[in-house]
Amino acid sequence: MAKASEEQFNELHGLVTNEFLKRVKSGEASTQDLKAACDWLKTNDISGIAYEGTALDQLAKVMPKVNPELIQRRLYGTRERS
């Protein structure tokens, strides 16, 4: 079997991307769809910057802050320092 052409690859890439967009915009995206879309973005080296007022900024503001030291203590108990 011959390899796909660049044109075929680009078409498939566009179709997959558009399908993710359609599902997310319609509100029909399942948790699996959202995870797959995030993986798709990561695989394609797509990242974003949370500029003030953008959707990414709004998402960042509602995410809980993680305290690594608190997690360490809860998982492993208090450790005395030397």
Salt bridges, closest charged atoms under 4 A:
GLU19 OE1 - LYS22 NZ 3.42
GLU19 OE2 - ARG23 NE 2.78
ASP33 OD1 - ARG23 NH1 2.75
ASP39 OD1 - LYS35 NZ 2.75
GLU52 OE2 - LYS61 NZ 2.99
ASP57 OD2 - LYS61 NZ 3.19
